[in-house]
Amino acid sequence: MYQWRKFEFFEEKYGGKSSIPEDVTAGKIECCSSGRGKVVIGCDDGTVSLLDRGLKFNFSFQSHSSSVLFLQHLKQRNFLVTVGEDEQISPQQSAMCLKVFDLDKMQSEGTSAITPDCIGILRIFTNQFPEANITSFLVLEEAPPILLIAIGLDNGCIYCIKGDIARERITRFKLQVDNVSDKSHSLITGLGFKVDGQALQLFAVTPDSVSMFSLHNQPPRRQTLDQIGCNFNGVTMSDRSELILGRPEAVYFYEVDGRGPCWAFEGEKKFVGWFRGYLLCVIADQRTGKDTFNVYDLKNRLIAHSLVVKEVSHMLCEWGNIILIMTDKSTLCIGEKDMESKLDMLFKKNLYTVAINLVQSQQADAAATAEVLRKYGDHLYSKQDYDEAMAQYISTIGHLEPSYVIQKFLDAQRIHNLTNYLEKLHEKGLASKDHTTLLLNCYTKLKDVEKLNVFIKSEDGAGEHKFDVETAIRVCRAANYHEHAMYVAKKAGRHELYLKILLEDLGRYEEALQYISSLEPSQAGVTVKEYGKILIEHKPVKTIEILMRLCTEDGESTRSGSSSSAYLTMLPSPVDFLNIFIHHPPSLMDFLEKYTDRVKDSPAQVEIHNTLLELYLSNDLNFPSISQASNGVDHTIKARSGSLVIPKAESKLKPSAARNDTFKERDCMERHEKGLRLLESAWPSDLEQPLYDVDLAIILCEMNAFKEGLLYLYEKMKLYKEVIACYMQSQDHEGLIACCKRLGDSGKGGDPSLWVDLLNYFGELGEDCSKEVKDVLTYIERDDILPPIIVLQTLSRNPCLTLSVIKDYIARKLEQESKLIEEDRRAIEKYQEDTLTMRKEIQDLRDKCEDISAQQVHCLHFHP
């Protein structure tokens, strides 16, 4: 083992100068124990001393009258178990006894001395257990207050005591290692317990054998593990409950099934111990005659500390230190250096592999391990060992910032190493969008289609991709790996991206339509909204078929002949898809016509009719924009303010040279006819309001000079003055008069004032309209709407009209007036005659009254 490297991972504490305190009796130290922050020392004069941290004296007490041979400080309870000699009561009883002290309970002895409470005293040897020399001692704490005590003897026997010693509830049993006649070869040199669940084993070591007793079996079963043993102080237990034996040729490890690994450390092992995963050995060097204390790191195959020491009497561990007690009562405390100090020592020597093994074996935190790996990677990188450097950097994933590594290998143009690193990042789910982009760019630059396939089709445990889907699709599209991009999009359920590739990159419109048809209605609707413009441009018929399936009851309800308005509200509305027809109004008109033919009670029928009206009434079939841009806005106000403008769509379907004006006119006429039919059919007589926006319809008719539509709407709305205004604007005198005959007849509920407006119109016309004026005068005269003077004043404003136009009218009016005057004259004369007659009668009555009054006065005078 001389090839093992030596390091100074430990250092001496207390300046290397410490010793057992003077307060400890001058007797010889027989035994030592540690635990619960104390070091306990037993001496040959029967005293036990307890030392605090730094080997400072705490207190001592007399445990036995003669000598303390063995002691053990328990871990679970603050108990001290000792074995020593006391005064012999009788020749039949042995002076050797076992005592249990409770260190938490103290009692005073005299003025200053204190002694822990002795809770149990037990004679070791009895008639059934004859006396012999005790060579080893070990206590196992089972479930409190049960103790299992094993006492090894020089005759190959092991006395076991189990139970609650304080209450004297114990059982004893004896184990026999072998029956060798030579006691020197059968004495028990070491004991060790191993607890594995319900299984309990006891290792027993002699100079010539290693045995194991299975105490969970009744009776305990013995098994010989080896035919070699060791001397005193050469036995210890590891933290994994392995039995360790130190022999001159090697150190052996034992499990329950036999000998395990051995380490060929030459030299007599005076002491063997175990400390935090390190093997401790005090070895006698035959060449120099001196003892050497070595600390072995078996995992990393190095000597963590080596020191020449004086003759050691005891070795124990406490306070995180290794304590060596020499025969001259001097001590040596050795503590492990912190991890940072050890790593700095290794880094200075470029021993990075040792540093890595060290942090891993000592279970350092992951961040510390990653830092060591990073430094090792930097060291290898500086030596241009890029492959091995990358192996170290990969081990730091999750702790080291990826950009640190990526930048190094971008500079070095080591694209293969960089690819490897990025792959590992994705495998561990720590890659960002930028990492995905970089990895895919590496694949495409290397043209490594096989790796690209593996990466694209890789999944984690939950069936999800280990990378950002959108990033992968974007990079694959940019590198013309469209099939890979489509695979990722389809696998991830990103239908919009899948269709984007099919339509924008590959132009596979049929396949795109088939894919949309296979989607759920809600998903299909979303994709059509996004990519419908392209589909309508290249496959208008099939796209409209898909829209019809989405927007109509094309399912069970249709086949069964039922139609539910509630079900219709759950379907997409055609209005939702208007924007995809922005450059293709004929296709929109076709779609809406088919929809209205199939669905009669759509919740969106008002919006649909508005859109159809825009399409029907537009002179050049512009995309409908009024209804979309003015929802809930007063169209009349917009029209008056002049802010209502219908933008013309830049249609890609430019008319061919063969399309002439006649065709345009015929097409416009057909659409106007459809528009008029829609205006009429969508305003049934039983409805007060139509199934379209009336203000919008009027604006459309006005903007596109659709006279028939305006006339129908105004008449339907009883806006008769607006009706005749339309005729006046178009100078349709015949129609104007006919309209007034129909709408101005008061006998049929018409408005006679229309004739007044008509007369004013002709009076201000400024052209010869004698025939029309005569017709108007006929109706004015018939209904006596205006006095002649007003008629004369109104018509006098038209210089083109002569008196002959109204001669007959005036003559008739004068004759009529003359007749009226004559009739009035006659009535006056009659009234005058009647008045004279009535005056005469009144006078006669008045005269008669006067005569009667005079007679009455005379009679009163003569007859008082």
ZAMARGU-4260 file (C-alpha; in steps of 0.2 Angstrom, whole numbers, plus 5000, padded with zeros to 4 digits):
<rodrens>
0) 5000/5000/5000 | 5015/5011/4999 | 5009/5017/4982 | 4994/5026/4990 | 4996/5045/4991
5) 4997/5053/5007 | 4988/5069/5012 | 4986/5080/5027 | 4967/5080/5028 | 4968/5080/5047
10) 4977/5092/5059 | 4982/5092/5077 | 4970/5101/5089 | 4975/5111/5104 | 4993/5115/5097
15) 4997/5096/5099 | 5001/5099/5117 | 4987/5091/5128 | 4987/5078/5142 | 4976/5069/5154
20) 4971/5082/5168 | 4981/5081/5185 | 4964/5079/5193 | 4963/5062/5187 | 4971/5050/5199
25) 4989/5044/5197 | 4983/5027/5195 | 4985/5017/5178 | 4972/5020/5165 | 4964/5003/5162
30) 4949/5008/5151 | 4941/5022/5141 | 4925/5026/5133 | 4916/5041/5125 | 4899/5047/5121
35) 4886/5061/5124 | 4900/5074/5124 | 4911/5066/5138 | 4927/5055/5139 | 4926/5043/5153
40) 4942/5036/5160 | 4943/5021/5172 | 4959/5018/5182 | 4966/5003/5192 | 4962/5011/5209
45) 4943/5010/5205 | 4940/5028/5201 | 4931/5034/5186 | 4934/5052/5179 | 4923/5062/5166
50) 4932/5074/5155 | 4923/5088/5145 | 4927/5095/5128 | 4946/5099/5127 | 4949/5085/5140
55) 4945/5097/5154 | 4941/5088/5170 | 4923/5087/5175 | 4922/5076/5190 | 4927/5059/5196
60) 4920/5046/5208 | 4924/5029/5216 | 4915/5016/5206 | 4924/5000/5212 | 4935/4997/5227
65) 4949/4990/5217 | 4951/4991/5199 | 4939/4997/5184 | 4943/4984/5170 | 4930/4989/5158
70) 4917/5003/5155 | 4905/5009/5142 | 4896/5026/5141 | 4879/5022/5133 | 4872/5033/5119
75) 4853/5033/5121 | 4853/5036/5140 | 4866/5044/5150 | 4871/5028/5159 | 4888/5022/5163
80) 4891/5003/5164 | 4907/4997/5172 | 4915/4981/5176 | 4928/4980/5191 | 4933/4972/5207
85) 4925/4976/5223 | 4928/4968/5241 | 4925/4950/5241 | 4910/4946/5253 | 4914/4927/5254
90) 4926/4915/5247 | 4911/4907/5237 | 4907/4924/5228 | 4918/4932/5216 | 4924/4950/5218
95) 4920/4954/5200 | 4904/4964/5198 | 4895/4975/5185 | 4887/4991/5190 | 4876/5004/5181
100) 4877/5022/5185 | 4864/5035/5180 | 4875/5051/5177 | 4859/5062/5177 | 4856/5058/5195
105) 4870/5064/5207 | 4871/5062/5226 | 4883/5070/5238 | 4896/5061/5248 | 4904/5071/5261
110) 4907/5090/5259 | 4912/5091/5241 | 4912/5074/5233 | 4898/5069/5222 | 4894/5052/5215
115) 4881/5047/5202 | 4867/5036/5207 | 4871/5018/5206 | 4855/5010/5199 | 4861/4992/5198
120) 4874/4980/5204 | 4876/4963/5197 | 4888/4949/5201 | 4895/4943/5185 | 4900/4925/5190
125) 4889/4913/5198 | 4888/4894/5201 | 4881/4892/5183 | 4893/4904/5176 | 4910/4900/5184
130) 4923/4913/5185 | 4936/4916/5172 | 4947/4931/5166 | 4937/4944/5157 | 4945/4949/5141
135) 4932/4959/5132 | 4916/4968/5136 | 4902/4976/5125 | 4885/4983/5129 | 4870/4985/5116
140) 4856/4996/5120 | 4840/4988/5115 | 4823/4996/5118 | 4825/5005/5135 | 4827/4999/5148
145) 4833/4983/5141 | 4852/4981/5139 | 4861/4966/5131 | 4878/4964/5139 | 4891/4952/5131
150) 4907/4948/5142 | 4921/4938/5133 | 4932/4927/5144 | 4949/4919/5142 | 4941/4902/5140
155) 4932/4905/5124 | 4915/4908/5133 | 4904/4923/5132 | 4892/4927/5146 | 4877/4937/5140
160) 4866/4946/5152 | 4849/4953/5145 | 4836/4963/5154 | 4833/4978/5165 | 4847/4977/5178
165) 4840/4991/5188 | 4825/4981/5192 | 4835/4964/5192 | 4824/4957/5178 | 4837/4949/5169
170) 4841/4933/5159 | 4858/4925/5157 | 4865/4913/5144 | 4881/4907/5139 | 4889/4906/5122
175) 4904/4895/5118 | 4916/4900/5104 | 4926/4884/5103 | 4934/4870/5113 | 4952/4873/5111
180) 4962/4866/5125 | 4975/4880/5124 | 4967/4895/5132 | 4979/4907/5123 | 4970/4903/5107
185) 4952/4903/5114 | 4952/4919/5123 | 4939/4932/5117 | 4949/4947/5110 | 4935/4957/5103
190) 4916/4958/5101 | 4904/4967/5090 | 4885/4968/5088 | 4876/4969/5072 | 4857/4974/5071
195) 4848/4972/5055 | 4829/4974/5058 | 4823/4960/5069 | 4840/4950/5066 | 4853/4952/5079
200) 4871/4945/5077 | 4886/4945/5089 | 4903/4944/5082 | 4916/4935/5093 | 4935/4936/5089
205) 4949/4925/5096 | 4967/4924/5090 | 4963/4910/5079 | 4945/4912/5073 | 4930/4923/5069
210) 4913/4917/5074 | 4895/4924/5073 | 4881/4920/5084 | 4863/4923/5078 | 4855/4929/5094
215) 4837/4930/5086 | 4837/4911/5085 | 4834/4900/5100 | 4845/4893/5105 | 4858/4905/5097
220) 4866/4897/5082 | 4885/4899/5080 | 4893/4901/5063 | 4912/4901/5060 | 4916/4915/5048
225) 4935/4912/5047 | 4950/4902/5054 | 4960/4917/5058 | 4958/4930/5072 | 4968/4944/5080
230) 4974/4951/5096 | 4967/4964/5108 | 4963/4981/5102 | 4963/4974/5084 | 4944/4973/5083
235) 4932/4987/5079 | 4915/4989/5070 | 4912/5001/5055 | 4897/5012/5053 | 4889/4999/5042
240) 4891/4986/5056 | 4905/4977/5047 | 4917/4968/5058 | 4935/4975/5056 | 4951/4964/5061
245) 4968/4971/5061 | 4982/4958/5058 | 5000/4960/5054 | 4998/4956/5035 | 4981/4965/5032
250) 4965/4972/5038 | 4950/4961/5035 | 4931/4966/5034 | 4918/4953/5039 | 4899/4953/5035
255) 4887/4940/5041 | 4890/4929/5027 | 4909/4928/5029 | 4925/4938/5025 | 4923/4953/5014
260) 4937/4964/5007 | 4954/4965/5014 | 4967/4979/5013 | 4985/4974/5014 | 4992/4986/5026
265) 5008/4978/5033 | 5014/4980/5050 | 5007/4975/5067 | 4991/4983/5071 | 4992/4989/5089
270) 4975/4998/5087 | 4961/4998/5075 | 4947/5010/5074 | 4934/5018/5063 | 4930/5037/5062
275) 4917/5045/5049 | 4921/5032/5035 | 4940/5032/5039 | 4950/5017/5045 | 4961/5021/5059
280) 4977/5011/5063 | 4991/5012/5074 | 5005/5002/5066 | 5021/4996/5073 | 5035/4999/5060
285) 5048/4985/5062 | 5061/4994/5052 | 5061/5010/5063 | 5054/5003/5079 | 5042/5017/5080
290) 5023/5017/5079 | 5014/5026/5065 | 4996/5032/5066 | 4988/5032/5049 | 4970/5037/5043
295) 4965/5028/5028 | 4952/5034/5015 | 4947/5017/5008 | 4935/5023/4995 | 4947/5035/4988
300) 4963/5024/4991 | 4973/5037/5000 | 4981/5040/5017 | 4972/5055/5024 | 4984/5058/5038
305) 5000/5049/5044 | 5009/5053/5060 | 5023/5045/5070 | 5017/5043/5088 | 5023/5037/5105
310) 5016/5022/5113 | 4997/5022/5112 | 4987/5015/5127 | 4969/5019/5121 | 4961/5026/5106
315) 4943/5034/5105 | 4933/5047/5096 | 4923/5061/5103 | 4919/5079/5099 | 4922/5076/5080
320) 4940/5072/5084 | 4951/5057/5086 | 4959/5055/5103 | 4975/5045/5106 | 4980/5043/5125
325) 4998/5038/5127 | 5005/5027/5141 | 5013/5043/5148 | 4995/5050/5149 | 4999/5063/5136
330) 4986/5065/5123 | 4984/5069/5104 | 4968/5076/5097 | 4967/5075/5078 | 4953/5083/5069
335) 4948/5083/5051 | 4950/5099/5040 | 4935/5107/5032 | 4931/5102/5014 | 4937/5118/5007
340) 4954/5117/5014 | 4956/5099/5008 | 4950/5104/4990 | 4962/5119/4990 | 4976/5107/4994
345) 4971/5095/4980 | 4968/5109/4967 | 4986/5116/4970 | 4992/5099/4965 | 4980/5097/4950
350) 4973/5082/4958 | 4956/5085/4952 | 4951/5066/4951 | 4955/5064/4969 | 4945/5080/4974
355) 4930/5073/4964 | 4931/5056/4972 | 4933/5065/4989 | 4918/5076/4988 | 4907/5061/4982
360) 4913/5049/4995 | 4910/5061/5009 | 4892/5065/5002 | 4896/5084/5000 | 4881/5094/4993
365) 4879/5094/4975 | 4884/5112/4972 | 4901/5108/4980 | 4903/5093/4969 | 4898/5103/4954
370) 4911/5116/4958 | 4925/5103/4959 | 4919/5096/4942 | 4919/5113/4934 | 4937/5116/4940
375) 4942/5099/4933 | 4934/5103/4917 | 4942/5120/4916 | 4959/5111/4919 | 4956/5099/4905
380) 4950/5112/4893 | 4966/5122/4896 | 4975/5106/4890 | 4964/5105/4875 | 4957/5089/4881
385) 4940/5094/4875 | 4931/5077/4876 | 4936/5074/4894 | 4932/5092/4899 | 4915/5090/4892
390) 4912/5074/4902 | 4915/5084/4918 | 4905/5099/4912 | 4890/5087/4909 | 4891/5081/4927
395) 4888/5099/4932 | 4872/5101/4924 | 4859/5107/4936 | 4872/5118/4946 | 4883/5126/4933
400) 4876/5139/4922 | 4875/5132/4905 | 4880/5147/4896 | 4897/5145/4904 | 4900/5129/4895
405) 4892/5134/4879 | 4902/5149/4877 | 4918/5139/4879 | 4914/5127/4865 | 4907/5140/4854
410) 4923/5148/4854 | 4933/5132/4851 | 4921/5127/4837 | 4919/5110/4845 | 4902/5107/4839
415) 4901/5088/4843 | 4905/5092/4861 | 4893/5106/4861 | 4879/5094/4854 | 4883/5081/4867
420) 4881/5094/4881 | 4865/5101/4874 | 4858/5084/4873 | 4861/5080/4891 | 4853/5097/4896
425) 4837/5092/4887 | 4837/5074/4894 | 4837/5082/4912 | 4823/5094/4907 | 4834/5109/4910
430) 4835/5116/4893 | 4828/5133/4888 | 4821/5139/4872 | 4838/5145/4867 | 4846/5129/4871
435) 4834/5120/4860 | 4837/5132/4846 | 4856/5129/4847 | 4855/5110/4848 | 4844/5110/4833
440) 4855/5121/4823 | 4870/5110/4828 | 4860/5095/4821 | 4856/5104/4805 | 4873/5111/4803
445) 4880/5093/4805 | 4866/5087/4794 | 4864/5073/4807 | 4846/5068/4802 | 4847/5052/4813
450) 4851/5061/4829 | 4838/5074/4824 | 4825/5061/4822 | 4829/5053/4839 | 4828/5070/4847
455) 4812/5075/4839 | 4804/5059/4844 | 4811/5058/4861 | 4798/5059/4876 | 4800/5060/4894
460) 4791/5049/4907 | 4775/5058/4905 | 4774/5057/4886 | 4779/5075/4884 | 4793/5082/4874
465) 4809/5087/4883 | 4811/5103/4873 | 4801/5119/4869 | 4789/5114/4855 | 4788/5131/4847
470) 4806/5133/4846 | 4809/5116/4839 | 4796/5119/4825 | 4803/5136/4821 | 4821/5130/4819
475) 4816/5115/4809 | 4806/5126/4798 | 4820/5138/4795 | 4832/5124/4791 | 4819/5116/4779
480) 4816/5101/4789 | 4797/5103/4787 | 4793/5085/4791 | 4801/5085/4807 | 4793/5101/4812
485) 4776/5094/4807 | 4779/5079/4818 | 4783/5089/4833 | 4767/5100/4830 | 4756/5085/4828
490) 4763/5076/4843 | 4761/5091/4854 | 4743/5095/4847 | 4749/5112/4840 | 4737/5111/4826
495) 4739/5129/4821 | 4758/5126/4819 | 4755/5110/4809 | 4744/5119/4797 | 4755/5134/4796
500) 4769/5122/4789 | 4757/5113/4777 | 4750/5129/4770 | 4764/5142/4771 | 4779/5131/4768
505) 4773/5116/4758 | 4757/5122/4750 | 4748/5106/4753 | 4731/5113/4754 | 4721/5097/4751
510) 4730/5088/4765 | 4727/5104/4776 | 4709/5103/4773 | 4709/5084/4777 | 4718/5087/4793
515) 4706/5101/4799 | 4691/5089/4795 | 4699/5076/4807 | 4700/5089/4822 | 4687/5092/4835
520) 4674/5106/4830 | 4681/5118/4842 | 4699/5115/4837 | 4694/5115/4818 | 4686/5132/4821
525) 4701/5140/4828 | 4712/5134/4814 | 4700/5139/4801 | 4700/5157/4808 | 4719/5158/4807
530) 4722/5150/4790 | 4705/5152/4782 | 4712/5166/4770 | 4724/5155/4762 | 4712/5140/4761
535) 4698/5151/4753 | 4711/5158/4740 | 4716/5141/4734 | 4702/5129/4739 | 4686/5139/4741
540) 4673/5126/4738 | 4680/5113/4750 | 4684/5126/4763 | 4666/5132/4762 | 4660/5114/4765
545) 4670/5113/4781 | 4663/5129/4787 | 4645/5123/4783 | 4649/5107/4794 | 4656/5118/4808
550) 4641/5131/4808 | 4626/5120/4804 | 4618/5105/4813 | 4627/5093/4802 | 4626/5079/4815
555) 4613/5068/4824 | 4601/5082/4826 | 4601/5085/4807 | 4598/5067/4803 | 4584/5065/4815
560) 4576/5081/4808 | 4576/5091/4824 | 4582/5109/4825 | 4586/5116/4842 | 4589/5134/4844
565) 4599/5130/4860 | 4610/5119/4850 | 4613/5132/4837 | 4619/5144/4850 | 4633/5132/4854
570) 4639/5131/4836 | 4651/5144/4828 | 4643/5158/4820 | 4647/5162/4801 | 4650/5180/4807
575) 4666/5173/4816 | 4673/5168/4800 | 4670/5184/4790 | 4688/5190/4791 | 4694/5175/4781
580) 4684/5181/4765 | 4692/5198/4765 | 4699/5196/4748 | 4686/5184/4741 | 4668/5192/4743
585) 4660/5180/4730 | 4665/5165/4741 | 4658/5174/4756 | 4642/5177/4747 | 4641/5159/4742
590) 4644/5153/4760 | 4631/5165/4768 | 4618/5160/4755 | 4621/5142/4758 | 4620/5145/4777
595) 4604/5155/4776 | 4596/5142/4765 | 4599/5128/4778 | 4597/5138/4794 | 4582/5148/4796
600) 4583/5153/4814 | 4601/5157/4817 | 4605/5168/4832 | 4616/5179/4821 | 4604/5181/4806
605) 4604/5200/4808 | 4622/5201/4806 | 4622/5188/4792 | 4608/5198/4783 | 4618/5214/4785
610) 4633/5206/4777 | 4623/5199/4763 | 4615/5216/4760 | 4632/5224/4758 | 4637/5211/4746
615) 4621/5211/4736 | 4620/5230/4735 | 4639/5234/4732 | 4641/5240/4714 | 4659/5232/4713
620) 4656/5218/4726 | 4668/5225/4739 | 4671/5216/4755 | 4658/5221/4768 | 4665/5232/4781
625) 4651/5243/4787 | 4642/5231/4798 | 4659/5225/4805 | 4665/5242/4809 | 4650/5250/4816
630) 4642/5238/4828 | 4629/5247/4839 | 4633/5264/4831 | 4619/5275/4824 | 4622/5274/4805
635) 4611/5289/4802 | 4623/5300/4812 | 4638/5292/4803 | 4630/5296/4786 | 4626/5314/4790
640) 4644/5317/4797 | 4651/5310/4781 | 4663/5298/4791 | 4656/5282/4784 | 4667/5275/4771
645) 4667/5258/4764 | 4685/5253/4759 | 4687/5243/4743 | 4696/5227/4746 | 4711/5224/4735
650) 4704/5208/4727 | 4717/5196/4719 | 4704/5190/4708 | 4706/5204/4695 | 4693/5203/4681
655) 4700/5196/4665 | 4700/5206/4649 | 4685/5196/4643 | 4674/5203/4656 | 4665/5218/4649
660) 4654/5231/4656 | 4638/5221/4650 | 4643/5207/4661 | 4646/5219/4676 | 4630/5227/4674
665) 4621/5210/4673 | 4630/5204/4688 | 4626/5220/4698 | 4608/5219/4692 | 4606/5201/4698
670) 4614/5205/4715 | 4602/5220/4717 | 4587/5209/4713 | 4594/5197/4727 | 4596/5212/4739
675) 4578/5218/4736 | 4571/5200/4739 | 4581/5199/4755 | 4575/5217/4760 | 4557/5211/4757
680) 4558/5193/4764 | 4568/5198/4780 | 4554/5210/4785 | 4538/5200/4786 | 4522/5209/4789
685) 4520/5202/4806 | 4536/5210/4812 | 4538/5228/4818 | 4557/5228/4815 | 4566/5218/4801
690) 4579/5205/4803 | 4593/5217/4797 | 4599/5234/4802 | 4587/5246/4794 | 4599/5261/4795
695) 4613/5251/4787 | 4601/5245/4773 | 4596/5263/4770 | 4615/5269/4769 | 4619/5255/4758
700) 4605/5259/4746 | 4610/5277/4746 | 4628/5274/4743 | 4625/5262/4729 | 4611/5272/4721
705) 4599/5257/4724 | 4583/5266/4721 | 4571/5251/4723 | 4578/5247/4739 | 4576/5264/4746
710) 4559/5266/4740 | 4554/5249/4748 | 4562/5254/4765 | 4555/5272/4766 | 4538/5266/4761
715) 4539/5251/4774 | 4544/5264/4787 | 4530/5276/4782 | 4543/5289/4777 | 4532/5295/4763
720) 4541/5312/4760 | 4558/5302/4758 | 4549/5291/4745 | 4544/5306/4734 | 4561/5314/4738
725) 4568/5299/4729 | 4557/5301/4714 | 4561/5320/4714 | 4580/5316/4715 | 4579/5305/4700
730) 4566/5317/4691 | 4554/5303/4688 | 4539/5314/4686 | 4527/5300/4681 | 4533/5289/4695
735) 4532/5304/4707 | 4514/5307/4703 | 4509/5289/4703 | 4517/5288/4721 | 4508/5303/4727
740) 4492/5296/4720 | 4495/5280/4730 | 4502/5288/4746 | 4493/5305/4746 | 4475/5299/4746
745) 4468/5304/4763 | 4454/5293/4760 | 4465/5278/4761 | 4476/5284/4775 | 4488/5294/4765
750) 4496/5310/4767 | 4488/5324/4757 | 4503/5336/4761 | 4513/5326/4748 | 4504/5336/4735
755) 4510/5352/4742 | 4528/5346/4742 | 4525/5340/4724 | 4518/5357/4719 | 4533/5366/4727
760) 4544/5354/4718 | 4537/5358/4701 | 4536/5377/4705 | 4555/5376/4708 | 4559/5364/4694
765) 4564/5377/4681 | 4557/5368/4666 | 4541/5365/4657 | 4531/5353/4667 | 4514/5359/4662
770) 4506/5341/4660 | 4512/5336/4677 | 4506/5353/4685 | 4489/5350/4678 | 4488/5333/4686
775) 4494/5340/4703 | 4481/5354/4702 | 4468/5341/4699 | 4471/5333/4715 | 4474/5349/4725
780) 4458/5356/4718 | 4449/5340/4722 | 4454/5339/4740 | 4455/5358/4741 | 4472/5357/4749
785) 4478/5374/4745 | 4470/5391/4741 | 4472/5397/4723 | 4483/5412/4729 | 4496/5400/4736
790) 4495/5389/4721 | 4498/5405/4710 | 4513/5411/4721 | 4521/5393/4721 | 4520/5391/4702
795) 4525/5408/4698 | 4543/5404/4704 | 4544/5392/4688 | 4547/5404/4673 | 4544/5390/4661
800) 4526/5389/4666 | 4513/5400/4657 | 4496/5406/4663 | 4487/5394/4651 | 4493/5380/4663
805) 4482/5386/4677 | 4469/5396/4666 | 4456/5382/4668 | 4460/5379/4686 | 4458/5398/4689
810) 4443/5399/4679 | 4435/5385/4689 | 4441/5392/4705 | 4433/5410/4700 | 4417/5402/4694
815) 4417/5393/4710 | 4421/5408/4720 | 4407/5418/4711 | 4394/5405/4715 | 4399/5406/4733
820) 4398/5425/4732 | 4381/5425/4725 | 4375/5412/4737 | 4383/5423/4751 | 4374/5438/4744
825) 4357/5430/4744 | 4360/5423/4762 | 4364/5441/4767 | 4348/5448/4760 | 4338/5435/4768
830) 4346/5438/4784 | 4343/5457/4783 | 4324/5454/4779 | 4323/5442/4794 | 4332/5455/4805
835) 4319/5469/4800 | 4304/5458/4804 | 4311/5454/4820 | 4314/5472/4825 | 4296/5477/4820
840) 4290/5463/4831 | 4301/5469/4846 | 4294/5487/4844 | 4276/5481/4844 | 4279/5471/4860
845) 4287/5486/4868 | 4272/5498/4863 | 4260/5486/4871 | 4270/5486/4887 | 4270/5505/4889
850) 4251/5506/4887 | 4248/5493/4900 | 4259/5502/4912 | 4250/5519/4910 | 4234/5511/4914
855) 4240/5504/4930 | 4247/5520/4936 | 4230/5529/4933 | 4220/5516/4943 | 4232/5518/4958
860) 4230/5537/4958 | 4211/5537/4960 | 4210/5522/4972 | 4223/5525/4985
</rodrens>
